[in-house]
Amino acid sequence: METKTILLVEDDENDVFFMRRAIQKANVNLSMQVATDGQSAIDYLDGSGEYSDRTKYPLPQAVFLDLKLPYVHGFEVLAWIRQKPSLRKLPVMILTSSPEERDRQQAEKLGAQAYCVKPPTREMVLEVLAPLLVDLLAGPSSIR
């Protein structure tokens, strides 16, 4: 089975650690690339600059996107993704510390497939992310 790639857009190294751990614990065959700010995420997805080598930086099958990012906000990244014809159907899951209903509604309006408030414990990370990762491996049509 071919390794699938996800792009995690996250500026907090602790949250990156928890995501790596969740993937490891979920025992799924995923490669995770990390962009630490919104502009880097856009550059990665666009294949610009340092991300032009698609062997080293493959186009992901899904994006896990934080909202509160340096340089370009997560909603702006999501809107950019939805405006690009080649990325329009790319599954994007919001992973954020914001429990605000208005943020959830904005994410849905912009086409996010899921909205998850970051759990503070490893156990909660596994509980929340494992079903999303399993859905990802099943294919984009099964992501809810």
C-alpha positions as CSV (number, residue, x, y, z in Angstrom):
1,M,0.0,0.0,0.0
2,E,1.3,3.4,-1.0
3,T,2.1,5.8,1.9
4,K,-0.3,8.7,1.9
5,T,0.8,12.1,2.9
6,I,-0.9,14.6,5.2
7,L,0.1,18.2,5.7
8,L,-0.2,19.5,9.2
9,V,-0.2,23.3,9.4
10,E,0.6,24.0,13.0
11,D,2.9,26.6,14.7
12,D,3.0,24.9,18.1
13,E,5.7,22.2,18.4
14,N,3.7,20.5,21.2
15,D,0.7,20.1,18.9
16,V,3.0,18.8,16.2
17,F,4.3,16.2,18.7
18,F,0.8,15.1,19.7
19,M,-0.2,14.7,16.1
20,R,2.9,12.6,15.3
21,R,2.1,10.5,18.4
22,A,-1.6,10.1,17.4
23,I,-0.6,8.9,13.9
24,Q,1.9,6.5,15.5
25,K,-0.6,5.2,18.0
26,A,-3.3,4.9,15.3
27,N,-0.8,2.5,13.5
28,V,-1.6,4.0,10.1
29,N,0.8,4.2,7.1
30,L,1.0,8.0,6.8
31,S,3.7,10.5,6.1
32,M,3.3,13.8,7.8
33,Q,4.7,17.1,6.4
34,V,4.6,20.2,8.6
35,A,4.2,23.8,7.7
36,T,4.6,26.1,10.7
37,D,2.8,29.1,9.3
38,G,0.0,30.0,6.9
39,Q,2.4,31.3,4.2
40,S,4.5,28.2,4.3
41,A,1.3,26.1,3.9
42,I,0.3,28.0,0.8
43,D,3.9,27.7,-0.6
44,Y,3.9,24.0,0.1
45,L,0.5,23.4,-1.5
46,D,1.5,25.6,-4.5
47,G,4.8,23.8,-4.9
48,S,6.6,27.2,-4.6
49,G,10.2,27.9,-3.6
50,E,11.7,25.3,-1.3
51,Y,8.6,23.1,-1.8
52,S,9.0,22.7,-5.6
53,D,10.4,19.2,-5.3
54,R,7.3,17.0,-5.2
55,T,9.4,13.9,-4.4
56,K,10.5,15.5,-1.2
57,Y,7.3,17.5,-0.6
58,P,4.5,15.5,-2.1
59,L,1.0,16.9,-2.6
60,P,-0.9,15.7,0.5
61,Q,-4.1,13.7,0.4
62,A,-5.4,15.8,3.3
63,V,-4.6,18.9,5.4
64,F,-4.9,19.3,9.1
65,L,-5.1,23.1,9.6
66,D,-4.7,25.3,12.7
67,L,-6.5,28.6,12.6
68,K,-4.3,30.9,14.6
69,L,-1.2,30.9,12.5
70,P,1.6,33.4,11.9
71,Y,1.7,35.5,8.6
72,V,-1.5,34.0,7.1
73,H,-4.6,33.0,9.2
74,G,-5.9,29.5,8.8
75,F,-9.2,30.7,7.3
76,E,-7.2,32.6,4.6
77,V,-5.3,29.4,3.9
78,L,-8.6,27.5,3.6
79,A,-10.1,30.1,1.3
80,W,-6.9,30.0,-0.9
81,I,-7.2,26.2,-1.1
82,R,-10.8,26.4,-2.2
83,Q,-10.0,29.0,-4.9
84,K,-7.4,26.8,-6.5
85,P,-9.1,24.4,-9.0
86,S,-6.4,21.7,-8.5
87,L,-6.9,21.8,-4.7
88,R,-10.6,22.5,-4.4
89,K,-11.5,19.0,-3.4
90,L,-8.6,18.5,-1.0
91,P,-9.9,17.4,2.4
92,V,-9.2,20.0,5.0
93,M,-9.7,19.3,8.7
94,I,-9.5,22.2,11.1
95,L,-7.6,21.5,14.4
96,T,-7.8,24.5,16.6
97,S,-7.9,25.7,20.2
98,S,-11.0,27.8,19.4
99,P,-14.3,26.4,20.6
100,E,-16.1,29.5,19.1
101,E,-19.3,28.6,17.2
102,R,-18.6,31.4,14.7
103,D,-15.2,29.8,13.8
104,R,-16.9,26.5,13.3
105,Q,-19.5,28.1,11.0
106,Q,-16.8,29.9,9.1
107,A,-14.8,26.7,8.6
108,E,-17.9,24.9,7.3
109,K,-18.8,27.9,5.0
110,L,-15.2,27.7,3.5
111,G,-15.5,23.9,3.0
112,A,-13.7,22.3,5.8
113,Q,-14.5,18.6,6.2
114,A,-14.2,18.6,10.0
115,Y,-13.7,21.0,12.9
116,C,-11.9,19.7,16.0
117,V,-11.0,21.6,19.1
118,K,-7.5,20.6,20.1
119,P,-7.7,18.2,23.1
120,P,-5.2,18.9,25.9
121,T,-4.3,15.3,26.5
122,R,-2.7,12.6,24.4
123,E,-5.6,10.3,25.0
124,M,-8.1,12.9,23.8
125,V,-5.9,13.5,20.7
126,L,-6.0,9.8,19.9
127,E,-9.8,9.6,20.4
128,V,-10.5,12.7,18.2
129,L,-7.9,12.1,15.4
130,A,-8.0,8.3,15.0
131,P,-11.4,8.2,13.3
132,L,-10.3,11.1,10.9
133,L,-7.2,9.2,10.0
134,V,-9.1,6.0,9.3
135,D,-11.5,7.9,7.1
136,L,-8.6,9.5,5.3
137,L,-7.1,6.1,4.4
138,A,-10.5,5.0,3.1
139,G,-10.5,7.8,0.6
140,P,-11.8,11.3,0.2
141,S,-15.4,10.3,-0.4
142,S,-15.6,8.9,3.1
143,I,-14.4,12.0,4.9
144,R,-17.2,13.7,6.8
